[in-house]
Every structure is written in C-alpha cells, then in structure tokens.
Amino acid sequence: MTQLNPDGPVIAASSLGLVLFGGIWMLFAVPFVRGLIVGLRSDSWWRPFEQDARGRYGVLANSRFFASFRSPEPDIRTQAGLITRWVFWTIVVAGLGFYPVTLVVGLVKALTTP
C-alpha cells in the first residue's frame, strides 16, 4: 500500500508562491540595489532620485509610480527628505522580502525533513 506524501502539495504551493512573490520582490529590490550602487559611485545619495542631462530620472524615480521620490531642486533639498526616501525604500524592500524568505525556509525544511 502506498502512502501519500503530505509534503508534496506544500512543496508545490511554496514553490509557486516563491516564484510569484519573489518576482514582485525583485521589482523593488533590483532598482533599490542599483540606486545604492549609483549613490556609492557618485558620492551623492541624491543621485538615484535626480534628473540627468537627458531629462531622465534615476533608477529610484524613473517611472510614474515612483514620481513622488523625484528630488526637488538643489536649493530646497533637505537631509530629512533624503533620509525619508531611503528609509521608505529600505522598509519596502525588507517588508516585501519577508514572505519569500519564509517560503524559502519552509521549502528547505520540507525538503530536508525525512
């Protein structure tokens, strides 16, 4: 007599959830990491939010969805505005990353338990 493996549906559901929610997380994590790299390379943490010479905004403010993150004119920028932008992005990336991480942990547990 064969016994059904109860971990099979768990593994399938977790894998599907990881693909879906991991993809959503990547939509925010990749621009965030690119913004960090741009900020480090240019020595200006405003750079990922600024408009370049071609009129395009940086990686953290380049779409309509992220338009609220666009930097103001240089004479009215504040450190609080810069900190708010980076803290918001950090919270979003960390918050969206929590569920995919729990799915990975669940998958590892399901695959390694006998």
C-alpha positions, 0 to 999 in steps of 0.5 A: 500500500502506498502512502501519500506524501503530505509534503508534496502539495506544500512543496508545490504551493511554496514553490509557486508562491516563491516564484510569484512573490519573489518576482514582485520582490525583485521589482523593488529590490533590483532598482533599490540595489542599483540606486545604492550602487549609483549613490556609492559611485557618485558620492551623492545619495541624491543621485538615484532620485535626480534628473540627468542631462537627458531629462531622465530620472534615476533608477529610484524615480524613473517611472510614474509610480515612483514620481513622488521620490523625484528630488526637488531642486538643489536649493530646497533639498533637505537631509530629512527628505533624503533620509525619508526616501531611503528609509521608505525604500529600505522598509519596502524592500525588507517588508516585501522580502519577508514572505519569500524568505519564509517560503524559502525556509519552509521549502528547505525544511520540507525538503530536508525533513525525512 
